[in-house]
Amino acid sequence: MCTIGALLIPDNTFLLKNFDYPPAPTGWTLFQTFDDRWPHFALVDHDQQGLNSGLNAQGLGLQISRSKSLTTPTPEQHEQRTVLNAEILAGFSCVQPAVERIEAFAAEHPEMLGGNVMLADAETISVTEYFGGQVRSQVIEKKGYLVRANHSILGLLDNATQDSVRRYECMAEFLQELYAWGPVLDREAIIARCKAVLRQEPILNANTRSSFVIDIQERQVDYRVGNAPWKTFRFNASA
């Protein structure tokens, strides 16, 4: 039931998300690679391989939400999205080539659970929807915003539910207003507003395990797990 958004205005790029999931051990951790790929700070839980969302040291951010069919997944369908996420954050530094990799992988793996993956770097935001081997992407450069909940917006399937639409509309209304005010707000004010909306219904719900805001230019993640206080991670400095 995750709700995700991206905001792109001159010199400011942000991702924000509520990670909604059944009860499972959940946390954030820094991954240091043993080769020449990029370190990344990521959200993980014990029910998923790979990682759910995160930011790498080069300033590429990633977050996902499910896009469910209205039928129960079969045993043959696999949770490969989170393994792909780990590959993207470890190996890519900007949006466009990462989008191309996601599109190719999703087209080659129709068994992968359906979803939305949102990416951001300093100048570009994107969302890619995939379901059953179908893939469509939307890429925005320079300025704009994107929103997803748990249904397809680009027409891959008709899977809208009342709850998903409600959360989508709430996030869209918030980001539309923030986009208008963004040029006159400083980074701290933007982050504070993002934190506030993530902790309000309907975006906040009983299944919310973590909330976070990623500041691409500052290489910073503000996050909380459950009802714990907000914490901040920043590449080269963490608190």
GIMO-V875103 format. One record per residue. N is the residue number from 0. RES is the residue in one small letter. PSI is psi in degrees with one decimal (999 if undefined). OMEGA is omega in degrees with one decimal (999 if undefined). D_FIRST is the distance of its C-alpha to the first C-alpha in Angstrom with 2 decimals. Layout:
n=N res=RES psi=PSI omega=OMEGA d_first=D_FIRST
n=N res=RES psi=PSI omega=OMEGA d_first=D_FIRST
This chain:
n=0 res=m psi=28.0 omega=-175.5 d_first=0.00
n=1 res=c psi=149.3 omega=174.2 d_first=3.81
n=2 res=t psi=128.3 omega=-174.5 d_first=6.65
n=3 res=i psi=151.5 omega=177.7 d_first=9.94
n=4 res=g psi=157.4 omega=176.8 d_first=13.55
n=5 res=a psi=141.4 omega=179.9 d_first=17.07
n=6 res=l psi=128.4 omega=179.4 d_first=20.42
n=7 res=l psi=112.3 omega=172.9 d_first=23.81
n=8 res=i psi=164.0 omega=-177.1 d_first=27.06
n=9 res=p psi=124.6 omega=176.6 d_first=30.46
n=10 res=d psi=8.9 omega=179.8 d_first=30.50
n=11 res=n psi=124.2 omega=176.3 d_first=26.94
n=12 res=t psi=129.2 omega=-176.7 d_first=23.71
n=13 res=f psi=145.4 omega=165.9 d_first=20.44
n=14 res=l psi=145.7 omega=174.9 d_first=16.85
n=15 res=l psi=145.1 omega=-174.9 d_first=14.28
n=16 res=k psi=146.8 omega=160.1 d_first=10.73
n=17 res=n psi=123.8 omega=176.4 d_first=8.56
n=18 res=f psi=106.7 omega=-178.5 d_first=7.56
n=19 res=d psi=126.7 omega=-171.6 d_first=5.17
n=20 res=y psi=152.6 omega=173.7 d_first=6.89
n=21 res=p psi=158.0 omega=-177.8 d_first=9.63
n=22 res=p psi=125.1 omega=177.4 d_first=12.85
n=23 res=a psi=151.1 omega=175.0 d_first=14.63
n=24 res=p psi=126.7 omega=-173.2 d_first=17.10
n=25 res=t psi=143.4 omega=177.7 d_first=15.56
n=26 res=g psi=177.7 omega=177.5 d_first=17.67
n=27 res=w psi=142.8 omega=179.9 d_first=19.12
n=28 res=t psi=155.5 omega=176.4 d_first=22.33
n=29 res=l psi=125.2 omega=176.8 d_first=24.90
n=30 res=f psi=119.4 omega=173.3 d_first=25.80
n=31 res=q psi=120.8 omega=-175.9 d_first=29.47
n=32 res=t psi=158.1 omega=-179.8 d_first=30.45
n=33 res=f psi=8.2 omega=178.5 d_first=33.80
n=34 res=d psi=-152.9 omega=-176.1 d_first=34.69
n=35 res=d psi=17.5 omega=177.3 d_first=34.73
n=36 res=r psi=175.0 omega=-167.6 d_first=31.01
n=37 res=w psi=135.3 omega=168.7 d_first=29.02
n=38 res=p psi=149.7 omega=-179.9 d_first=27.87
n=39 res=h psi=144.4 omega=178.6 d_first=24.21
n=40 res=f psi=122.0 omega=-165.4 d_first=22.21
n=41 res=a psi=154.2 omega=174.3 d_first=18.82
n=42 res=l psi=128.1 omega=179.9 d_first=15.78
n=43 res=v psi=157.1 omega=169.6 d_first=16.03
n=44 res=d psi=161.7 omega=-170.8 d_first=15.16
n=45 res=h psi=-8.4 omega=179.2 d_first=17.38
n=46 res=d psi=-5.7 omega=-177.4 d_first=15.27
n=47 res=q psi=138.5 omega=168.9 d_first=15.20
n=48 res=q psi=164.7 omega=178.1 d_first=18.39
n=49 res=g psi=-136.6 omega=-178.9 d_first=19.05
n=50 res=l psi=160.5 omega=-175.1 d_first=16.70
n=51 res=n psi=-52.0 omega=-174.8 d_first=13.26
n=52 res=s psi=165.7 omega=177.1 d_first=14.42
n=53 res=g psi=-169.8 omega=-176.4 d_first=17.75
n=54 res=l psi=136.4 omega=175.5 d_first=21.08
n=55 res=n psi=170.7 omega=-173.2 d_first=24.42
n=56 res=a psi=-17.6 omega=178.9 d_first=27.92
n=57 res=q psi=-5.5 omega=177.8 d_first=28.75
n=58 res=g psi=27.8 omega=171.8 d_first=26.14
n=59 res=l psi=123.5 omega=177.6 d_first=23.53
n=60 res=g psi=150.5 omega=-177.7 d_first=19.93
n=61 res=l psi=140.3 omega=173.0 d_first=16.90
n=62 res=q psi=154.2 omega=-174.9 d_first=13.11
n=63 res=i psi=162.8 omega=165.9 d_first=10.52
n=64 res=s psi=149.5 omega=176.8 d_first=7.20
n=65 res=r psi=149.8 omega=168.8 d_first=7.12
n=66 res=s psi=95.5 omega=-167.4 d_first=9.05
n=67 res=k psi=147.2 omega=165.8 d_first=9.58
n=68 res=s psi=166.7 omega=-179.3 d_first=12.97
n=69 res=l psi=7.0 omega=174.2 d_first=13.73
n=70 res=t psi=160.1 omega=-178.9 d_first=15.66
n=71 res=t psi=132.3 omega=178.0 d_first=15.17
n=72 res=p psi=144.7 omega=177.3 d_first=15.70
n=73 res=t psi=162.8 omega=178.1 d_first=19.32
n=74 res=p psi=-21.6 omega=-178.9 d_first=20.72
n=75 res=e psi=-16.5 omega=178.5 d_first=21.97
n=76 res=q psi=136.0 omega=-172.3 d_first=18.64
n=77 res=h psi=150.2 omega=176.3 d_first=18.07
n=78 res=e psi=81.1 omega=179.5 d_first=15.55
n=79 res=q psi=-10.1 omega=-176.9 d_first=17.81
n=80 res=r psi=-42.6 omega=-173.2 d_first=15.48
n=81 res=t psi=-26.9 omega=172.6 d_first=15.69
n=82 res=v psi=-41.8 omega=176.0 d_first=19.45
n=83 res=l psi=-40.2 omega=177.8 d_first=19.80
n=84 res=n psi=-43.3 omega=-179.8 d_first=18.10
n=85 res=a psi=-40.8 omega=177.7 d_first=20.79
n=86 res=e psi=-42.9 omega=-177.8 d_first=23.46
n=87 res=i psi=-48.7 omega=-176.5 d_first=22.52
n=88 res=l psi=-29.4 omega=178.9 d_first=22.55
n=89 res=a psi=-26.9 omega=-168.2 d_first=25.72
n=90 res=g psi=-6.1 omega=-174.7 d_first=27.57
n=91 res=f psi=148.3 omega=-177.2 d_first=26.88
n=92 res=s psi=-8.7 omega=178.9 d_first=27.83
n=93 res=c psi=167.8 omega=-166.8 d_first=26.93
n=94 res=v psi=-52.7 omega=-166.5 d_first=24.52
n=95 res=q psi=-50.3 omega=178.0 d_first=26.62
n=96 res=p psi=-29.7 omega=176.6 d_first=27.66
n=97 res=a psi=-40.7 omega=176.2 d_first=24.21
n=98 res=v psi=-43.9 omega=-179.6 d_first=22.88
n=99 res=e psi=-39.5 omega=178.7 d_first=25.79
n=100 res=r psi=-43.1 omega=179.2 d_first=25.02
n=101 res=i psi=-44.2 omega=179.1 d_first=21.38
n=102 res=e psi=-45.0 omega=-178.6 d_first=22.65
n=103 res=a psi=-44.1 omega=-178.8 d_first=25.41
n=104 res=f psi=-45.2 omega=-178.1 d_first=23.39
n=105 res=a psi=-38.4 omega=178.9 d_first=20.77
n=106 res=a psi=-32.5 omega=-178.6 d_first=23.73
n=107 res=e psi=-12.7 omega=-176.1 d_first=25.53
n=108 res=h psi=73.2 omega=-179.8 d_first=22.73
n=109 res=p psi=-16.9 omega=178.9 d_first=21.49
n=110 res=e psi=-12.6 omega=-178.6 d_first=20.33
n=111 res=m psi=140.2 omega=177.3 d_first=17.56
n=112 res=l psi=142.7 omega=-177.8 d_first=14.00
n=113 res=g psi=150.1 omega=-179.5 d_first=12.90
n=114 res=g psi=177.7 omega=173.8 d_first=11.15
n=115 res=n psi=131.2 omega=173.8 d_first=11.81
n=116 res=v psi=127.5 omega=-177.1 d_first=13.87
n=117 res=m psi=132.0 omega=-179.0 d_first=15.22
n=118 res=l psi=156.2 omega=176.4 d_first=18.61
n=119 res=a psi=139.2 omega=164.8 d_first=21.09
n=120 res=d psi=-165.5 omega=-172.4 d_first=24.71
n=121 res=a psi=-20.6 omega=-174.8 d_first=27.37
n=122 res=e psi=-2.9 omega=-171.9 d_first=28.08
n=123 res=t psi=143.0 omega=168.0 d_first=25.26
n=124 res=i psi=155.7 omega=-179.1 d_first=21.55
n=125 res=s psi=160.1 omega=167.8 d_first=19.90
n=126 res=v psi=135.3 omega=175.8 d_first=16.91
n=127 res=t psi=125.8 omega=174.4 d_first=17.27
n=128 res=e psi=137.8 omega=177.0 d_first=15.51
n=129 res=y psi=142.7 omega=-179.9 d_first=16.51
n=130 res=f psi=120.8 omega=175.7 d_first=16.55
n=131 res=g psi=33.9 omega=-179.3 d_first=19.47
n=132 res=g psi=-9.6 omega=173.7 d_first=21.77
n=133 res=q psi=141.0 omega=-177.5 d_first=21.26
n=134 res=v psi=134.6 omega=172.3 d_first=20.60
n=135 res=r psi=142.7 omega=-178.2 d_first=20.73
n=136 res=s psi=153.1 omega=171.2 d_first=20.71
n=137 res=q psi=124.2 omega=-177.6 d_first=21.28
n=138 res=v psi=130.2 omega=-179.3 d_first=23.29
n=139 res=i psi=130.0 omega=178.6 d_first=24.46
n=140 res=e psi=148.5 omega=173.4 d_first=27.45
n=141 res=k psi=-55.1 omega=179.7 d_first=29.11
n=142 res=k psi=146.3 omega=179.2 d_first=26.97
n=143 res=g psi=-174.5 omega=177.6 d_first=23.86
n=144 res=y psi=159.9 omega=-178.9 d_first=20.14
n=145 res=l psi=149.4 omega=-179.6 d_first=16.97
n=146 res=v psi=141.6 omega=169.4 d_first=13.50
n=147 res=r psi=149.0 omega=168.0 d_first=10.43
n=148 res=a psi=-111.7 omega=-177.2 d_first=6.98
n=149 res=n psi=31.3 omega=175.2 d_first=6.16
n=150 res=h psi=160.3 omega=-178.2 d_first=9.80
n=151 res=s psi=133.6 omega=174.5 d_first=13.17
n=152 res=i psi=-28.5 omega=-176.1 d_first=15.38
n=153 res=l psi=7.9 omega=169.7 d_first=18.32
n=154 res=g psi=21.2 omega=178.5 d_first=18.95
n=155 res=l psi=-35.0 omega=176.6 d_first=18.24
n=156 res=l psi=161.3 omega=179.8 d_first=17.08
n=157 res=d psi=90.2 omega=-175.2 d_first=16.48
n=158 res=n psi=24.7 omega=-179.8 d_first=12.95
n=159 res=a psi=136.7 omega=172.1 d_first=12.02
n=160 res=t psi=161.9 omega=-178.9 d_first=10.81
n=161 res=q psi=-41.9 omega=-179.2 d_first=11.89
n=162 res=d psi=-45.6 omega=-179.2 d_first=8.70
n=163 res=s psi=-43.7 omega=179.0 d_first=7.38
n=164 res=v psi=-39.9 omega=180.0 d_first=11.03
n=165 res=r psi=-45.9 omega=179.8 d_first=11.49
n=166 res=r psi=-38.5 omega=177.7 d_first=9.16
n=167 res=y psi=-48.1 omega=-177.9 d_first=10.70
n=168 res=e psi=-37.3 omega=178.3 d_first=14.06
n=169 res=c psi=-45.9 omega=178.9 d_first=13.94
n=170 res=m psi=-39.4 omega=179.7 d_first=13.32
n=171 res=a psi=-43.1 omega=178.0 d_first=15.89
n=172 res=e psi=-42.3 omega=178.8 d_first=18.36
n=173 res=f psi=-48.5 omega=-176.0 d_first=18.15
n=174 res=l psi=-31.4 omega=175.2 d_first=18.75
n=175 res=q psi=-44.1 omega=179.2 d_first=21.44
n=176 res=e psi=-42.4 omega=180.0 d_first=23.29
n=177 res=l psi=-37.1 omega=177.6 d_first=22.91
n=178 res=y psi=-38.7 omega=179.3 d_first=24.16
n=179 res=a psi=-38.4 omega=-178.3 d_first=27.17
n=180 res=w psi=-17.4 omega=-171.9 d_first=27.96
n=181 res=g psi=-44.6 omega=-177.1 d_first=27.16
n=182 res=p psi=-20.0 omega=-179.2 d_first=30.73
n=183 res=v psi=3.6 omega=178.1 d_first=32.25
n=184 res=l psi=145.6 omega=173.7 d_first=29.82
n=185 res=d psi=171.6 omega=-174.8 d_first=30.26
n=186 res=r psi=-41.8 omega=-177.5 d_first=27.61
n=187 res=e psi=-38.9 omega=179.8 d_first=27.36
n=188 res=a psi=-39.7 omega=178.0 d_first=26.76
n=189 res=i psi=-47.0 omega=-180.0 d_first=24.00
n=190 res=i psi=-41.8 omega=179.8 d_first=22.21
n=191 res=a psi=-41.4 omega=178.9 d_first=22.80
n=192 res=r psi=-38.8 omega=177.6 d_first=21.26
n=193 res=c psi=-43.8 omega=177.9 d_first=18.11
n=194 res=k psi=-42.3 omega=-176.2 d_first=17.90
n=195 res=a psi=-44.6 omega=-177.0 d_first=18.50
n=196 res=v psi=-30.9 omega=179.2 d_first=15.81
n=197 res=l psi=-21.4 omega=-178.1 d_first=13.11
n=198 res=r psi=23.4 omega=177.5 d_first=14.57
n=199 res=q psi=142.2 omega=173.8 d_first=14.71
n=200 res=e psi=148.0 omega=6.1 d_first=12.84
n=201 res=p psi=-5.3 omega=-179.8 d_first=10.83
n=202 res=i psi=-41.7 omega=170.5 d_first=9.17
n=203 res=l psi=133.5 omega=179.5 d_first=10.06
n=204 res=n psi=-179.8 omega=-173.9 d_first=9.02
n=205 res=a psi=-20.0 omega=-179.7 d_first=10.26
n=206 res=n psi=4.6 omega=-179.1 d_first=7.73
n=207 res=t psi=120.1 omega=179.8 d_first=8.39
n=208 res=r psi=-29.6 omega=179.7 d_first=10.78
n=209 res=s psi=146.4 omega=172.9 d_first=12.05
n=210 res=s psi=144.7 omega=178.4 d_first=12.67
n=211 res=f psi=156.1 omega=174.5 d_first=15.03
n=212 res=v psi=126.5 omega=178.9 d_first=17.33
n=213 res=i psi=125.6 omega=175.0 d_first=19.41
n=214 res=d psi=106.9 omega=-172.9 d_first=22.89
n=215 res=i psi=-49.3 omega=-175.6 d_first=24.24
n=216 res=q psi=-37.0 omega=-179.3 d_first=27.88
n=217 res=e psi=-1.7 omega=-177.8 d_first=28.19
n=218 res=r psi=49.9 omega=-171.0 d_first=26.35
n=219 res=q psi=141.5 omega=174.1 d_first=24.47
n=220 res=v psi=120.4 omega=169.8 d_first=21.12
n=221 res=d psi=126.4 omega=-171.4 d_first=20.48
n=222 res=y psi=157.9 omega=171.0 d_first=17.94
n=223 res=r psi=149.6 omega=177.6 d_first=17.32
n=224 res=v psi=125.1 omega=-176.2 d_first=16.03
n=225 res=g psi=-131.1 omega=179.2 d_first=15.22
n=226 res=n psi=15.1 omega=177.4 d_first=17.88
n=227 res=a psi=160.9 omega=178.8 d_first=20.37
n=228 res=p psi=157.7 omega=174.0 d_first=22.19
n=229 res=w psi=142.3 omega=173.0 d_first=21.28
n=230 res=k psi=163.3 omega=179.8 d_first=23.00
n=231 res=t psi=130.9 omega=170.1 d_first=24.19
n=232 res=f psi=138.0 omega=175.9 d_first=24.89
n=233 res=r psi=132.3 omega=178.1 d_first=27.25
n=234 res=f psi=133.3 omega=-173.3 d_first=28.95
n=235 res=n psi=-11.6 omega=174.8 d_first=32.56
n=236 res=a psi=133.9 omega=178.4 d_first=31.75
n=237 res=s psi=152.8 omega=-179.7 d_first=29.08
n=238 res=a psi=999 omega=999 d_first=28.87
